[in-house]
Amino acid sequence: MRKNKWLKSEVISYLEEKILEDKATDDEMEFYEEYIWFGKFNRKSDTYKRLLREMNKEYRGEWFHPRRRNKLGRYLEC
């Protein structure tokens, strides 16, 4: 199977879409803010790698719903 190569602009667009839909995690928001304010784009960060996994699953058509936690650390109902 062919491995997808995502452009930086595609990753940022995907992240912006998650932010607009209010589905971005705190780590993703921080990643985005560092990119916007300081121009940092860390390809070795866990957040970046997680975004790539989500994008790959969406590209392949697999349903993906990340488990989100509330402020107390408990998983939210899906």
C-alpha positions as CSV (number, residue, x, y, z in Angstrom):
1,M,0.0,0.0,0.0
2,R,1.2,3.5,-0.8
3,K,2.2,5.7,2.1
4,N,0.6,9.1,2.0
5,K,2.8,12.2,2.1
6,W,0.9,15.1,3.5
7,L,1.9,18.7,2.9
8,K,2.3,21.1,5.8
9,S,-0.6,23.2,4.4
10,E,-2.9,20.1,4.3
11,V,-2.1,19.3,8.0
12,I,-2.8,22.9,9.0
13,S,-6.1,22.9,7.0
14,Y,-7.2,19.7,8.6
15,L,-6.4,21.2,12.0
16,E,-8.2,24.4,11.3
17,E,-11.3,22.4,10.3
18,K,-11.1,20.5,13.6
19,I,-10.9,23.8,15.5
20,L,-13.8,25.3,13.6
21,E,-15.9,22.2,14.4
22,D,-14.8,22.5,18.1
23,K,-13.2,19.0,17.9
24,A,-9.6,20.0,18.5
25,T,-7.9,18.9,21.7
26,D,-5.9,21.3,23.9
27,D,-2.7,19.9,22.5
28,E,-3.9,20.5,19.0
29,M,-4.9,24.0,19.9
30,E,-1.4,24.6,21.3
31,F,0.3,23.1,18.3
32,Y,-1.8,25.4,16.0
33,E,-1.1,28.5,18.1
34,E,2.7,27.8,18.1
35,Y,2.5,27.5,14.3
36,I,0.5,30.7,13.9
37,W,2.4,32.9,16.4
38,F,6.0,31.6,16.1
39,G,6.1,29.6,12.9
40,K,7.0,26.4,14.7
41,F,5.9,23.2,13.0
42,N,7.4,20.2,14.9
43,R,7.1,17.1,12.8
44,K,8.4,15.0,15.6
45,S,5.7,15.9,18.1
46,D,3.1,13.4,19.2
47,T,0.3,15.9,18.2
48,Y,1.6,16.0,14.7
49,K,1.9,12.2,14.5
50,R,-1.7,11.8,15.9
51,L,-3.0,14.3,13.3
52,L,-1.4,12.3,10.5
53,R,-2.9,9.1,11.8
54,E,-6.4,10.7,11.8
55,M,-5.8,12.1,8.3
56,N,-4.7,8.7,7.0
57,K,-7.7,6.9,8.5
58,E,-10.1,9.5,7.1
59,Y,-8.4,9.3,3.7
60,R,-8.8,5.5,3.7
61,G,-12.4,5.9,4.7
62,E,-12.1,4.3,8.1
63,W,-14.4,5.7,10.7
64,F,-12.5,7.4,13.5
65,H,-13.7,8.9,16.6
66,P,-11.0,9.9,19.2
67,R,-12.0,9.4,22.8
68,R,-12.2,12.8,24.5
69,R,-11.9,13.5,28.2
70,N,-13.7,16.1,30.2
71,K,-12.0,18.4,32.7
72,L,-12.0,15.7,35.4
73,G,-10.2,13.3,33.1
74,R,-13.2,11.0,32.5
75,Y,-14.1,9.9,29.0
76,L,-17.0,11.6,27.4
77,E,-20.0,9.6,26.1
78,C,-19.9,9.1,22.3
